[in-house]
Amino acid sequence: MTEPTHDEAHGGALGSRLNWLRAAVLGANDGIVSTAGLVVGVAGATQSRSALLTAGLAGLLAGSMSMAAGEYVSVSTQRDSEMAALAVERRELREQPEAELLELTELLAERGLSREVAREAAEQLTARDALRAHARVELGIDPDELTNPWNAAWASFLSFTVGALLPLLAIVLPPAGWRLPVTVASVLGALVLTGWSSARLGAAAPRRAVVRNVAGGALAMGVTYAAGTLLGATGV
Ligand SMILES: [Zn+2]
């Protein structure tokens, strides 16, 4: 194979699996933080378990559906532009194969192959699957692995829901006096885990990611709790 290893890190099977995993962890993280902020805020204003359950469940559904819809729209748009680019490429290959062979040769030469080797590689890649070669080398996409927008939407829906369930259960299940400490402790613990894994999956230093992630979650809960307490105290 003549594909440069640089592309493998992004487009390879392992790379795309890690990207999916990282997206799932970040989706769960969103679910944890936004739902925790919501239920802790409501807990600042009321002791009512049914109010907490209603608010948490509404937050879970609203958040997971908005994440799924956003993901669907963004992946569909990306897919549309990738398919349009592939269509242009297909037409060019049909109408001007010589110019396309020259183009592929030059792109490969730019990546460090000698003229002769680049020409030889371009000819072999063109003979095997010209469109695929141009898609990968020129456009940086794999025509067999375009992301399905429904899969992407489902993945965000599920990961957000899994994350959101944690603060929802933590605020609803314990007796009244234990709700806040249990929720805060389990949320901060989970944020250590998601911060650490997303950093590891993205090959970044975990410690700073964990600190930022936990600080972000603590801030979200602190702000909504203060707001909820204020509203509860004034009886709005
Ligand atoms: Zn081309």
Boltz pocket constraint, residues with backbone or C-beta under 6 A from the ligand:
constraints:
  - pocket:
      binder: B
      contacts: [[A, 89], [A, 92], [A, 100], [A, 103], [A, 104], [A, 134], [A, 138]]
      max_distance: 6.0
